[in-house]
Amino acid sequence: MRAFVALCLAVASLLAALFAATAVTATAGASARERAVVRAVNFQRSVNGVRHVRRAGGLARAAGHHSREMLAWDFFSHNSLDGTAFSTRIRRFARFRSVGETIAWMTGCRRAARRTLRMWMNSPPHRGVILSGRYRRVGVGVARGSFGGRRACMVTADFGRR
């Protein structure tokens, strides 16, 4: 009987460690602001009856790269600085069959998730991407810096479906 209890405890400990490692991996590398944007996106999706999206590292790298690039070169566009379409840029970082993108910038990063989602939900094309049921994964990149001579926060959310 003691051997059985010890075995059960060992299995339970192993499963707990496995699930804890999975939870850490799902958000590893994401900043608090990026996690807040993902939570806000999923809140809007649930309010509108759409399945949640899960964070994808490749999409997050693509989004972060684009946010930093826009700040570094003082431009604001879905296309990259060299004119490359956002879908091509995203696919350099991650393999997805279908991709979508939302971008926003604001002065300062205070309450960035709330402010960003308000802007996106009031823009029909951005709202359409956020509430599209075809996307299952998301990556968010938030960058702080100077844009047009002002302190700014640049936010990119890249969505994908395999």
BABA-862170 format. One record per residue (C-alpha): x, y, z. Coordinates in steps of 0.5 Angstrom, whole numbers, plus 2048, in hexadecimal, padded with zeros to 3 digits. Last residue first. Example, Ala and Ser with C-alpha at 12.3 -4.5 7.8 and 13.67 -1.06 7.14 Angstrom:
81B7FE80E/8197F7810/
***
This chain:
7FD8367B1/7F983C7B3/7FC8427B4/7FC8497B8/80184E7B8/8008547BE/80485A7BD/8058607C2/8098667C2/80986A7C8/80C8717C7/8108777CA/80F87D7C5/81487F7BF/81087B7BA/8118757BE/8158747C4/81686E7C8/8128687CB/8118617C7/80B85D7C8/80B8567C4/8058517C4/80584A7C1/7FE8477C0/7FB8407BF/7F583D7BD/7F28417B7/7ED83F7B3/7E78427B8/7E98497B6/7E784E7BC/7EE8517BC/7EF8517B4/7E88547B3/7E98597B9/7EF85C7B5/7EB85D7AF/7E58607B2/7E98657B7/7E68667BD/7E885F7C0/7EF8617BE/7EF8687C2/7EC8657C8/7F185F7C8/7F78647C8/7F58687CD/7F38627D2/7FA85F7D0/7FE8657D1/7FC8677D7/80286C7D8/80686A7D2/8078727D0/8058757CA/8018707C6/80286B7C0/7FE8667BD/7FF8607B9/7FA85A7B7/7FC8547B3/7FA84E7AF/7FC8477AD/7FA8417AA/7FE83B7A8/80383C7AE/80A83A7AE/80E83F7B3/8138447B3/8148467AB/80D8447AA/80B84B7AE/80F84F7A9/80C84C7A3/80584D7A6/8078547A8/8098567A1/8108587A0/81085F79E/8188607A0/8158637A7/81085D7A8/80985E7A6/80485E7AB/8068667AC/80886B7B1/80F86E7B0/8158717B4/81A86C7B2/81C86A7B9/81586A7BB/8128667B6/8188617B6/8168607BD/80F85F7BC/81085A7B6/8168567BA/8118557C0/80B8537BB/81084E7B8/81384B7BE/80C84B7C1/8098477BB/80F8427BC/80E8417C3/8068407C3/8018427C8/7FB83F7C8/7F48417C5/7EE8417C9/7E883E7C5/7E28437C2/7DC8457C6/7DC84C7C6/7DE84D7CD/7E38487CC/7E684B7C7/7E78527CA/7E984E7D0/7EE84B7CC/7F18517C9/7F28547D0/7F584E7D3/7FA84E7CD/7FB8567CE/7FD8557D5/80284F7D4/8058547CF/80585A7D4/8088557DA/80E8537D5/80D84C7D1/8148487D1/8118427D4/8098427D4/80783B7D1/80E8387D4/80C83A7DB/8058377DB/8098307D8/80E8307DD/8088307E2/80482B7DF/80A8267DF/80C8287E6/8058267E8/8058207E4/80C81D7E7/80981F7EE/80381B7ED/8078157EB/80B8157F1/8058167F5/8028107F2/80880C7F2/80980D7FA/80280C7FB/8038057F7/8098037FB/806805802/800800800/
***
